[in-house]
Amino acid sequence: MKKMLKRMSMLVVAMAVLMTMVLPAFANPLNVSTEENEEIEMKYIVSCPAGGKHQMQGRGMGFAYYGSAGSTDLRISGTASQCSFCDLVLVTAGNPFIVGSTWGDYATWNPGYQVGTNVVMYTNHIGHSDSNTDPYVQGFQFARSRAN
């Protein structure tokens, strides 16, 4: 009798395991429509540690070299700007201070202090954006700057 009970319990366990592998799980698809839910809309990435958008001030020309310090592989020669709150430096091929202008190639660096004009940076990451509606790009606000 014990053998029969043991075999039956093993059979029940085996059937339960097989059924979980064989039977598909059904779930309702999540259909989110901005027409139905108008409160859902794309905003921007809150990327400044101070909260909200980076507040960028002009820093003159910017040069971004690909690689470590001393590299001669110049990838970007363009506009430099720096966040007045978190010190993030942005070098873009385009001029983001001109309304409607796209960034093109860009690089970022955070030195932890306010830089002067004509920024030189070395980086292993070059980004690219041809859209002013890119959520990352939307996280930056550009204002004309007075010298440091």
Helices and strands as residue ranges (DSSP letters): H 2-22, E 54-66, E 74-83, E 89-92, E 104-109, E 119-123, E 127-129, H 135-138, E 140-143
